[in-house]
Amino acid sequence: MDAGEAFEEFARDRSAHLFRLALMLSGWDEAVARDLIQVALERAYARRRMLFGDGASAEPYVRRVLVNAAIDWRRAVRRRREDPLDAAMAVTVEDGTALVDDRDLLLRALSGLPARQRAVVVLRYWEQLSDAEIAAALNCGVGTVRSQASRALARLRQQAPAGRPMDPGARSRGVSADDGF
């Protein structure tokens, strides 16, 4: 299989997962998530011979491009002085269960985090990467990952309503990617 075919197979097999990751990183904005995926896959395609040849794994590279593109997007939004929570506020939950309410609350809180802190939380709890893998994806030190995670979790705890702790690790309690989170 040549690099072009390997790229097509990767894009076909991993696009749904990458789209959910992009949604989390963009604060649940579908249009932005699609743009982020486009940027990541475009860059991967340009480097397909290096990324998809000789058993190389393209996923870490694509994930890193996706995270960096999300951070760049967030910076551009700040410069335009738009409210970055608008997209997250538009998310409605119709089933009314406590789990979905908690998920909605968490998504809103995540969208209020600075881009790097949100990336660390998403990569740690959604992608379940180690601190070293997150550091590689964000091109920073493990200590920076830990401090960003600590600050993000502290901020999430501050935003939590009384009696309802924010738990980005809800996935470990049975919430799966197929549940829409």
Secondary structure, 3 states (H helix, E strand, C coil): CCHHHHHHHHHHHHHHHHHHHHHHHHCCCHHHHHHHHHHHHHHHHHCHHHHCCCCCCCHHHHHHHHHHHHHHHHHHHHHHCCCCCHHHHCCCCCCCCHHHHHHHHHHHHHHCCCHHHHHHHHHHHHCCCCHHHHHHHHCCCHHHHHHHHHHHHHHHHHHCCCCCCCCHHHHHHCCCHHHCC
